[in-house]
């Protein structure tokens, strides 16, 4: 029963869209077709094959509108499914492409990055929302692969910074003196989901993470 109602609703919506675009739907064309037959000149009858051809073309247009409506409904259902999936991520730890870090004003924030080769020297720079570098930390040598720096929220002078969203970058130098390109990650626990846009956006404290940037999800 539900499928029948949905199908009828879809057909009605497609017919309305078609009438708005073309100026008539199948029912309007049939009324016009019958009226032309009723008032045709018996001595010069209308070309029935031409009218049937027009009716066939109109049916093809209507089928196209029906297909578009069905595809839109399918896309809507898919988006709803993605939204429900995103909501289920709340409370889980996420790792995503990016260089954002959320500091809650108390707990240290873990800044993760990846190096293609071992580095003889590594430095992490943390920038606030105004674009000011508030902390630089020399980490010394770092191994190839996954690395991290636990930032306690203090600036270079030792003052505790306010809670909010920050960004960070990593500069590393290999043993031969060449620069290494570090891949940074946005990490943290998901505490909300924004569904106002076309795709869900995860909230990790003061930081927003696009669902498409997510690499891994923990418990």
DOLO-231397 format. One line per 8 residues: number of its first residue (from 1); for each residue x negated, y, z negated of N, C-alpha, C, O. Coordinates in steps of 0.05 Angstrom, whole numbers, plus 32768, in hexadecimal, padded with zeros to 4 digits. Atoms other than C-alpha are relative to their C-alpha. Last residue first. Layout:
% residues N
NUM) X,Y,Z,X,Y,Z,X,Y,Z,X,Y,Z | ...
//
This chain:
% residues 219
219) 7FE9,8005,8012,7D42,8047,7E84,8003,8018,7FED,8015,8018,7FDC | 8005,8012,8016,7D14,805E,7EBC,8019,7FFE,7FEE,802E,800A,7FF4 | 7FEF,7FFB,8016,7D22,807B,7F00,7FFB,7FEC,7FEA,7FFB,7FD4,7FF0 | 7FFA,8016,8011,7CF1,8081,7F39,8012,8008,7FE9,8012,8020,7FE2 | 8012,8016,7FF9,7CE0,80AD,7F74,8007,7FE7,7FF0,800A,7FD1,7FFB | 8005,8014,8015,7D17,80E1,7F70,7FF0,7FE9,800B,7FF6,7FDE,8020 | 801C,7FFF,8008,7D10,8119,7FA3,7FF8,7FEB,7FEB,7FE1,7FE8,7FE4 | 8011,800C,7FEB,7D51,8108,7FC7,7FE3,8001,7FF9,7FD3,7FF3,8006
211) 7FFE,801D,8001,7D79,8114,7F87,7FED,7FF3,8014,7FE2,7FDD,800F | 7FEE,800A,7FEB,7D60,815B,7F84,8000,7FE2,7FFF,7FEB,7FD5,7FFB | 800D,8014,7FEF,7D41,816C,7F40,8014,7FF6,8015,8029,7FEB,800E | 7FEE,800D,7FEE,7D53,81AA,7F18,7FF1,7FEE,8013,7FDC,7FF6,801E | 8009,8005,7FE4,7D28,81BF,7EDD,8016,7FF1,8010,8023,7FDF,8005 | 7FFC,7FE7,7FF1,7D40,81DF,7E9C,7FF9,7FFD,801D,7FFB,8010,802C | 8004,7FE9,8010,7D49,819B,7E7A,8006,8019,8010,801C,801C,801B | 8014,800A,8013,7D46,8168,7EB1,7FF8,8018,7FEF,7FE5,8026,7FF5
203) 800B,7FEC,8012,7D85,8178,7ED9,7FEE,7FF1,7FEC,7FF6,7FDF,7FDE | 8004,800A,801C,7D94,814C,7F15,7FF4,8016,7FEF,7FE3,8026,7FF9 | 801A,7FF6,800A,7DB0,816B,7F55,7FFE,7FF8,7FE2,800F,7FFF,7FD2 | 8004,7FFD,801D,7DE8,8147,7F7A,7FE4,800A,7FFA,7FD0,8003,8007 | 800D,8018,800B,7DF0,8154,7FC5,7FFB,8005,7FE2,7FF6,801C,7FDA | 7FFB,8016,7FEE,7E1F,8184,7FE9,7FF3,7FE6,7FF6,7FFD,7FD0,7FFD | 800A,7FFE,7FE5,7E1E,81B3,7FAE,8007,7FE8,8011,8017,7FD7,8009 | 7FF3,7FE9,7FF2,7E48,81BA,7F6F,7FF8,8002,801D,8006,800D,802E
195) 7FF2,800A,7FE8,7E36,8175,7F55,800D,8015,8011,801E,8010,8022 | 7FF1,7FEB,7FF3,7E01,818B,7F22,800C,7FF5,801A,7FFE,7FED,802C | 7FFF,8002,7FE3,7DEA,8151,7EF7,8012,8016,800A,8028,801B,8000 | 7FE9,7FF5,7FF3,7DD4,8152,7EAE,7FFE,7FFD,801E,7FE9,7FF7,8029 | 7FEB,7FFA,8013,7DA3,813A,7E7A,8019,800D,800C,802A,8017,7FFE | 7FE8,7FF3,7FF3,7D71,8115,7EA5,8015,8006,7FEA,801E,7FF3,7FDD | 7FE6,800E,8004,7D32,8105,7E7D,8017,8010,800C,8019,8028,8007 | 7FF0,7FF9,8018,7CEF,811D,7E97,8019,7FF0,7FFF,801F,7FDF,8010
187) 7FF7,8016,8011,7CC0,811E,7ED2,8010,800A,7FE9,800E,8021,7FE1 | 7FEE,7FF5,8015,7CAF,814C,7F0C,800B,7FE8,7FF1,8017,7FD6,7FFD | 7FE5,800B,8004,7C74,8131,7F32,800F,800F,7FEB,8004,801A,7FD8 | 7FF4,7FFB,8019,7C33,814C,7F50,801D,7FF5,7FFF,8029,7FF1,8013 | 7FE3,8001,7FFD,7C09,8130,7F88,800D,8003,7FE5,8008,7FF3,7FD2 | 7FF1,8010,8013,7BC1,8146,7F83,801E,8001,8006,8028,8016,800F | 7FE4,7FF8,8000,7B98,815B,7FBF,8010,7FEF,7FED,8012,7FD7,7FF1 | 7FED,8015,7FFE,7B4E,8151,7FAF,801D,800B,7FFE,8023,801C,7FED
179) 7FE7,7FFD,800E,7B19,8185,7FBC,8013,7FE9,8005,8014,7FDE,801B | 7FE9,7FFA,7FEF,7AD4,8170,7FD1,8019,8002,7FEF,801C,7FF6,7FDA | 7FFA,7FE3,7FFF,7A99,8176,7FA2,8018,8007,8011,801F,801F,8011 | 8010,7FF4,7FEC,7A7C,8130,7FAF,8006,801E,8004,7FFB,802B,8015 | 801D,8000,8008,7A96,8117,7F6D,7FEE,800D,8014,7FD9,8018,800D | 800C,801A,7FFF,7ADD,812C,7F7F,7FE2,8002,7FF9,7FD8,8018,7FF6 | 8018,8002,7FEF,7AFC,816D,7F69,7FF4,7FE5,7FFE,7FF0,7FDA,7FE8 | 8013,8016,8007,7B43,8176,7F4E,7FE9,8000,8014,7FEC,8007,802B
171) 8017,7FFE,7FEE,7B75,81AF,7F4C,7FEB,7FEC,7FF7,7FE4,7FEB,7FDF | 8018,800E,8008,7BB9,81A0,7F2F,7FEA,8004,8014,7FEF,8000,802C | 8010,8009,7FE9,7BF7,81CC,7F31,7FE6,7FF3,7FF5,7FDE,7FF8,7FDE | 801D,8005,8005,7C2E,81DA,7EFF,7FF3,7FF7,801A,8000,7FED,802C | 800B,8010,7FEA,7C74,81F8,7EFD,7FE2,7FFB,7FFA,7FD6,800A,7FEB | 801B,7FF8,7FF8,7C9C,8210,7EC2,7FF8,7FEF,8018,8005,7FDB,801E | 800B,800F,7FEA,7CE6,820E,7EAE,7FE5,800C,8008,7FE1,8024,800A | 7FF8,7FF8,7FE5,7CFC,8225,7E6A,7FF3,7FEF,8015,7FE6,7FDA,800F
163) 7FF5,8016,7FF0,7CED,8225,7E20,8009,800A,801B,8011,8021,801F | 7FE3,8006,8003,7CC4,825F,7E07,8008,7FE8,8011,7FFB,7FE1,8025 | 7FEF,7FF4,7FEB,7C78,825B,7E02,801D,7FF9,7FFD,8024,7FE5,7FF1 | 7FEB,8012,7FF6,7C52,824B,7DC2,8012,800F,8014,801D,8024,800E | 7FE5,7FF9,8008,7C14,8276,7DBB,8014,7FED,800D,8011,7FE4,8023 | 7FF6,8011,8016,7BD1,8254,7DBF,801C,8007,7FF7,8026,7FFA,7FE5 | 8007,7FF4,8019,7BAE,828A,7DE8,800A,7FF1,7FE8,8004,7FF8,7FD1 | 801D,8000,8003,7BAE,8261,7E27,7FF7,800B,7FE6,7FE1,8005,7FDC
155) 800F,7FF3,7FEB,7BF9,8253,7E20,7FE2,8000,7FFA,7FD9,7FF2,7FE7 | 800F,7FE9,8008,7C1B,821F,7DF4,7FF1,800C,8018,7FEA,7FFE,802B | 7FF0,7FE8,7FFE,7C52,81F0,7E0B,7FF2,8019,7FF7,7FFE,802F,7FF6 | 7FF1,7FFB,8019,7C32,81B0,7DF2,8010,801A,8000,801B,8021,7FEC | 8001,7FE3,8007,7C1D,8199,7E37,8012,8005,7FE8,8029,7FFE,7FE8 | 7FEB,7FFA,8013,7C0E,814E,7E3E,7FFD,801E,7FF7,7FEA,8025,7FE9 | 800A,7FED,8014,7BE4,8144,7E7C,8018,8007,7FEE,802D,800F,7FF8 | 7FEC,7FEE,800D,7BEE,8109,7EAB,7FF2,8012,7FEC,7FDB,800D,7FE3
147) 800C,7FF1,8017,7BCA,80DC,7EDC,8015,8011,7FF3,802A,8016,7FFF | 7FEF,7FF1,8012,7BDF,80A8,7F10,7FF1,800C,7FE8,7FE0,7FFF,7FDC | 7FE5,800A,8006,7BAE,8094,7F46,800F,8012,7FEC,800B,802A,7FEC | 7FEF,8000,7FE9,7B62,80A0,7F47,801C,7FF4,7FF8,801D,7FE3,7FE7 | 8001,8017,7FEE,7B43,80AE,7F04,8012,8003,8018,8024,8013,8018 | 7FE7,800E,7FFE,7B3A,80F2,7EE5,7FFD,7FE9,8013,7FF0,7FEB,8027 | 7FFD,8014,7FEB,7AFC,8117,7ECE,801B,7FF2,7FFE,8026,7FEE,7FE8 | 8019,800F,7FFC,7B02,8156,7EA4,8004,7FEC,8017,8013,7FF2,802A
139) 7FFD,801C,8008,7B48,816A,7E90,7FE6,7FF0,8003,7FE5,7FD9,7FFA | 8015,800F,7FF3,7B3F,81B6,7E92,8001,7FE3,7FF5,7FFD,7FDF,7FDD | 800D,8015,8011,7B80,81D6,7E7D,7FED,7FF0,8011,7FF4,7FE5,8025 | 8012,8010,7FEF,7B9C,8217,7E98,7FF2,7FEC,7FED,7FE9,7FF4,7FD8 | 8012,8013,800D,7BD8,8237,7E76,7FF0,7FF2,8016,7FFA,7FEA,802B | 8000,7FFD,801D,7C05,8273,7E82,7FED,7FEC,7FF2,7FE6,7FF0,7FDB | 800E,8017,800B,7BFB,827F,7ECC,7FFD,8003,7FE2,7FEF,8015,7FD9 | 8019,7FFB,800E,7C2F,82B4,7EDD,7FF4,7FE5,7FF6,8002,7FD4,7FEC
131) 8017,8004,7FEF,7C62,82A7,7F13,7FE6,8005,7FF3,7FD1,8006,8000 | 8007,7FE6,7FF4,7C9D,82C5,7EED,7FE8,7FFE,8012,7FDF,8012,801E | 7FEC,7FF9,7FEC,7CBB,8280,7EE0,7FFA,801B,800E,8005,8020,8023 | 7FE5,7FFC,800A,7C7B,826A,7EBC,8013,8009,8017,800A,800B,802E | 7FF6,7FE5,7FF8,7C3D,824B,7EDB,801C,8003,7FF5,802C,7FF0,7FF7 | 7FE3,7FFF,8005,7C14,8210,7EC1,8009,801D,8004,7FFD,8030,7FF9 | 7FF8,7FE4,8004,7BCE,8201,7EDD,801F,8001,7FFE,802D,7FF5,800E | 7FE3,7FFC,7FFE,7BAF,81BC,7ED6,8007,801D,7FFA,7FFE,8028,7FE6
123) 7FF5,7FEA,800F,7B65,81B2,7EE3,801E,8002,8006,8026,8001,801D | 7FE3,7FFC,7FFB,7B3F,8174,7EF7,800A,8017,7FEF,8004,8019,7FD7 | 7FF4,7FEB,8010,7AF4,8166,7EFC,801D,8005,8009,8024,8003,8021 | 8014,7FFA,8014,7ACD,812A,7F14,8009,8016,7FEE,8000,8019,7FD7 | 8009,7FE4,8000,7B0A,8110,7F38,7FEB,8004,7FEA,7FEE,7FFA,7FD4 | 8009,7FF7,801B,7B19,80C8,7F4B,7FF5,801C,8002,7FE7,8023,8016 | 801A,800A,8007,7B3C,80C2,7F8E,7FF9,8009,7FE4,8006,801C,7FD9 | 8007,8014,7FEC,7B83,80CB,7FAA,7FE5,7FF2,7FF9,7FE1,7FDB,8001
115) 8018,7FF9,7FF1,7B99,80EE,7F6A,7FF8,7FEA,8013,7FF9,7FD3,800C | 800E,8017,7FF4,7BE0,80E9,7F4E,7FE8,800B,8010,7FEB,801E,801F | 800B,7FFB,7FE5,7C03,8119,7F1F,7FF0,7FE8,8009,7FE9,7FD6,7FF9 | 800B,8017,7FF2,7C2E,8118,7EE0,7FF6,8008,801C,8002,8018,8029 | 8004,7FF8,7FE5,7C3B,8151,7EAF,7FF1,7FEA,800F,7FDA,7FE3,8008 | 8014,8010,7FF2,7C57,8138,7E6D,7FFF,8008,801E,8013,8005,802C | 7FF7,8009,7FE5,7C7A,816E,7E46,7FEA,7FF1,800E,7FD3,7FFA,800E | 8013,7FFD,7FEA,7C6E,8177,7DFB,800B,7FF4,801A,801B,7FE1,801A
107) 800D,801A,7FF8,7CAC,817C,7DCF,7FED,8005,8017,7FF4,8013,802B | 800A,8010,8017,7CBE,81BF,7DAF,7FEF,7FE8,8008,7FD7,7FE6,8001 | 8007,7FEE,8016,7CD4,81F8,7DDD,7FF3,7FF1,7FE8,7FE9,7FFE,7FD5 | 7FE8,7FFA,8011,7CFB,81CC,7E0C,7FF9,8012,7FE8,800B,8017,7FD8 | 8009,8000,801C,7CC6,81CE,7E43,8017,8009,7FEF,8023,801D,7FF3 | 7FED,7FF3,8013,7CDC,81B9,7E89,7FF4,7FFE,7FE3,7FED,7FE8,7FDA | 8002,800B,801B,7CA7,81AB,7EBD,8013,8010,7FEE,8013,8028,7FEE | 7FF2,7FF2,8015,7CAB,81B5,7F08,7FFD,7FF2,7FE5,7FFA,7FD9,7FE5
99) 8015,7FF6,8013,7C77,819D,7F3A,800D,8010,7FE9,8000,8022,7FDE | 7FFD,7FE5,8008,7CA1,8172,7F69,7FEA,8008,7FEC,7FD9,7FF8,7FE5 | 8013,7FEF,7FF3,7CAE,812B,7F81,8005,801D,7FF7,801C,8026,7FF6 | 7FF8,7FF5,7FE6,7CD7,8107,7F4D,7FE9,8010,800C,7FD8,801A,7FFE | 8019,7FF7,7FF4,7CCF,80DB,7F10,8007,8008,801C,8012,7FF9,802C | 8002,7FFE,7FE3,7D0E,80D2,7EE6,7FE3,8009,8007,7FD6,8018,7FF9 | 8019,7FF1,7FF9,7D1C,80BB,7E9F,7FFC,7FFF,801E,7FFF,7FEA,802B | 8017,8010,7FF7,7D64,80A6,7E93,7FE8,8012,8007,7FEC,8029,800D
91) 800C,800E,8016,7D98,80C8,7E67,7FE9,7FEF,8009,7FDC,7FE3,7FF8 | 8003,7FEF,8018,7DC4,80DE,7EA2,7FF5,7FEE,7FE9,7FFF,7FD8,7FE4 | 801C,7FFC,8006,7DB7,80B1,7EDE,7FFB,800F,7FE6,7FE5,8010,7FDC | 800A,8017,8010,7DFF,8098,7EDF,7FE3,8002,7FF9,7FD9,7FF3,7FE8 | 7FF7,7FFC,801B,7E15,80DE,7EF6,7FF6,7FE9,7FEE,7FF0,7FED,7FD6 | 8011,7FEB,800D,7DEA,80D6,7F34,8008,8004,7FE3,7FF6,8007,7FD2 | 801A,800C,8005,7E0D,8094,7F46,7FEE,8014,7FF2,7FE0,800D,7FDF | 7FFD,8012,8017,7E51,80B5,7F3F,7FE6,7FF3,7FF8,7FE0,7FEF,7FE0
83) 7FFC,7FF0,8017,7E3B,80ED,7F6D,8003,7FEF,7FE7,7FF7,7FF6,7FD2 | 801B,7FF6,8007,7E1F,80BC,7FA0,8002,8011,7FE6,7FF1,8010,7FD5 | 800F,8017,800B,7E62,8097,7FA0,7FE4,8009,7FF7,7FDB,8001,7FE2 | 7FF5,8005,801B,7E88,80D8,7FA9,7FF0,7FEA,7FF3,7FEB,7FEB,7FDB | 800A,7FEB,8012,7E5A,80EA,7FE3,800A,7FFC,7FE4,7FFB,8001,7FD1 | 801D,8005,8005,7E68,80A7,8003,7FF4,8015,7FEE,7FE5,800E,7FDB | 8002,8017,8013,7EB3,80B0,7FFB,7FE3,7FFA,7FF9,7FDD,7FF3,7FE2 | 7FF8,7FF6,801A,7EAE,80F5,801B,7FFE,7FEA,7FEB,7FF5,7FEE,7FD5
75) 8015,7FF0,800B,7E86,80D9,8055,8006,800A,7FE4,7FF5,800B,7FD2 | 8016,8013,8008,7EB9,80A2,8060,7FE9,800F,7FF4,7FDD,8006,7FE0 | 7FF7,800D,8018,7EF1,80D6,8060,7FEB,7FED,7FF5,7FE7,7FEA,7FDD | 8002,7FEC,8015,7ECB,8100,8092,8008,7FF4,7FE5,7FFC,7FF9,7FD0 | 801D,7FFC,8007,7EC0,80C3,80BE,7FFD,8014,7FE9,7FEC,8010,7FD7 | 8009,8018,800E,7F0B,80B2,80BC,7FE3,8002,7FF7,7FDB,7FFA,7FE1 | 7FF4,8000,801A,7F1D,80F9,80CE,7FF7,7FE9,7FEF,7FF1,7FEB,7FD8 | 800E,7FEB,800F,7EEC,80FA,8108,800B,8001,7FE3,7FFB,8004,7FD0
67) 801A,800B,8007,7F08,80B7,8121,7FF0,8014,7FEF,7FE3,800D,7FDB | 7FFD,8015,8015,7F4F,80D1,811E,7FE6,7FF5,7FF7,7FE1,7FF0,7FDF | 7FFA,7FF2,8019,7F3B,8110,8143,8004,7FEC,7FEA,7FFB,7FF1,7FD3 | 8018,7FF3,8008,7F1B,80E6,817A,8004,800E,7FE5,7FF2,800D,7FD4 | 8011,8015,800B,7F58,80B9,817E,7FE6,800C,7FF5,7FDB,8004,7FE1 | 7FF5,8006,801A,7F82,80F8,8188,7FF0,7FEB,7FF2,7FEA,7FEC,7FDA | 8007,7FEA,8011,7F55,810F,81C1,800A,7FFA,7FE3,7FFC,7FFF,7FD0 | 801D,8002,8006,7F5A,80CB,81E1,7FF7,8016,7FED,7FE7,8011,7FDC
59) 8004,8016,8013,7FA6,80CC,81DA,7FE3,7FFD,7FF9,7FDC,7FF7,7FE2 | 7FF8,7FF5,801A,7FA7,8111,81FC,7FFD,7FEA,7FEA,7FF5,7FF0,7FD4 | 8015,7FEE,8009,7F80,80F5,8236,8006,800B,7FE4,7FF4,800D,7FD3 | 8017,8011,8007,7FB1,80BB,823D,7FE9,8011,7FF5,7FDC,800A,7FE1 | 7FF9,800D,8019,7FEC,80EB,823C,7FE9,7FEF,7FF6,7FE3,7FEE,7FDE | 8002,7FEB,8015,7FCB,8115,8272,8006,7FF4,7FE4,7FF8,7FFA,7FD1 | 801D,7FFB,8004,7FC1,80D6,829C,7FFB,8015,7FEB,7FE9,8013,7FDB | 800A,8016,8010,800A,80C3,8291,7FE1,8003,7FFB,7FD7,7FFC,7FE6
51) 7FF7,7FFB,801C,801D,8108,82A9,7FF6,7FEA,7FEE,7FEE,7FEF,7FD7 | 800F,7FEA,800A,7FF3,8100,82E8,8007,8005,7FE3,7FF6,800B,7FD2 | 801B,8009,8005,8010,80BB,82F5,7FEE,8016,7FF4,7FDE,8010,7FE3 | 8000,800F,8019,8057,80D5,82ED,7FE3,7FF6,7FF9,7FDC,7FF6,7FE2 | 8013,8016,7FFC,804E,8109,8323,7FFC,7FF1,7FE6,7FEE,7FFB,7FD4 | 801B,7FFB,800A,808C,8133,8318,7FEF,7FE7,8005,7FF9,7FD0,8006 | 8005,800B,801B,80C9,8128,8343,7FE2,8005,7FF9,7FD0,8007,8009 | 801D,7FFE,8003,80D4,8157,837E,7FF8,7FF6,7FE5,7FF0,8006,7FD4
43) 800B,8002,7FE5,811B,8149,8396,7FE2,8001,8000,7FD5,7FF9,8013 | 7FFD,801B,7FF5,8132,8138,8350,7FF4,7FFD,801C,7FEB,7FE7,8023 | 7FF1,7FFE,7FE7,8115,817A,8337,8002,7FE4,800C,7FEE,7FD8,8012 | 800E,8001,7FE7,80FD,816D,82F0,8013,8002,8018,802A,7FFB,8015 | 7FFA,7FE9,7FEF,8125,8184,82B5,7FF1,8000,801A,7FF0,8015,8028 | 7FE4,7FF9,8001,8129,8144,828D,8008,8016,8014,801D,8016,801F | 7FF1,8015,7FF2,80E5,812B,82A1,801E,8007,8002,802B,8001,8017 | 8007,7FFE,7FE4,80C5,816C,828D,800F,7FEC,8011,8017,7FF1,8027
35) 7FF3,7FE8,7FF5,80EA,816B,824B,7FFB,8003,801D,800D,800A,802D | 7FE3,8007,7FFD,80D4,8123,823D,800F,8018,800C,8020,8014,801D | 7FFE,8014,7FEB,808A,8135,8249,801E,7FF9,8006,8026,7FF8,801D | 8004,7FF2,7FE7,808F,8174,821F,8003,7FEE,8017,800F,7FF5,802C | 7FE8,7FEF,7FFD,80AC,814C,81E5,7FFF,8010,801B,8012,8012,8029 | 7FEA,8012,7FF8,8076,8117,81F0,801A,8010,8003,8029,800B,8015 | 8003,8007,7FE4,8040,814D,81EF,8017,7FEF,8009,8020,7FF2,8020 | 7FFA,7FE8,7FEF,8059,816B,81AE,7FFF,7FF9,801D,800F,8001,802D
27) 7FE3,7FFD,8001,805A,8125,818D,8009,8018,8012,801D,8017,8020 | 7FF3,8014,7FEF,8013,8117,81A3,801E,8004,8001,802A,8001,8017 | 8008,801B,8006,7FF7,8158,8187,8010,7FED,8011,801D,7FF5,8025 | 7FEA,8013,8001,7FF7,819F,81A0,7FF5,7FE5,7FF7,7FDD,7FDF,7FF9 | 7FE7,7FF2,7FFC,7FCE,81DE,81A0,8018,7FEE,8000,802E,7FF7,7FFF | 7FF6,8002,7FE4,7F8B,81BD,81AC,8019,800F,8005,801E,8018,801C | 8015,7FFC,7FED,7F66,81D2,816C,800B,8001,801D,8004,8013,802C | 800C,7FE6,8004,7F9F,81DD,813B,7FEB,8006,8015,7FE8,801D,801D
19) 7FED,7FEB,7FF8,7FC6,81A3,8158,7FF5,801C,7FFC,7FF9,802E,800D | 7FFE,8000,7FE3,7F8A,8175,8153,8012,8016,800A,800C,8024,801D | 8018,7FF5,7FF6,7F7D,8187,810B,8000,8003,801E,7FF7,8016,802A | 7FFF,7FE3,8007,7FC6,817B,80F9,7FE7,800E,800B,7FE9,8024,8016 | 7FEC,7FF3,7FEE,7FC5,8138,811E,8001,801E,7FFB,8003,802D,800E | 800C,7FFF,7FE6,7F85,8123,80F9,8012,800E,8014,8009,801E,8025 | 8015,7FEB,8001,7FA2,8136,80B6,7FF3,8003,801B,7FED,8019,8024 | 7FF3,7FE6,8001,7FE1,810E,80C5,7FEC,8017,8000,7FF0,802B,800E
11) 7FF5,7FFB,7FE6,7FB8,80D2,80DB,800E,801B,8001,800B,802A,8015 | 8016,7FFA,7FED,7F8E,80D5,809C,800B,8007,801B,8001,801A,8028 | 800A,7FE5,8006,7FCC,80DA,8070,7FEA,8008,8013,7FE8,801F,801C | 7FEC,7FEC,7FF7,7FEC,809F,8092,7FF6,801C,7FFB,7FFA,802E,800C | 8001,7FFF,7FE3,7FAC,8076,808A,8013,8014,800B,800D,8023,801E | 8018,7FF3,7FF7,7FA7,8087,8041,7FFE,8003,801E,7FF7,8018,8028 | 7FFD,7FE3,8006,7FEF,8075,8034,7FE8,8010,8009,7FEB,8025,8015 | 7FED,7FF5,7FED,7FE6,8033,8058,8004,801D,7FFB,8005,802D,800F
3) 800D,7FFD,7FE7,7FA6,8023,8032,8013,800C,8014,800B,801D,8025 | 8011,7FE9,8002,7FC8,8030,7FEF,7FF3,8005,801B,7FF0,801C,8024 | 7FF0,7FE8,8000,8000,8000,8000,7FEF,8019,8000,7FF5,802C,800E
//
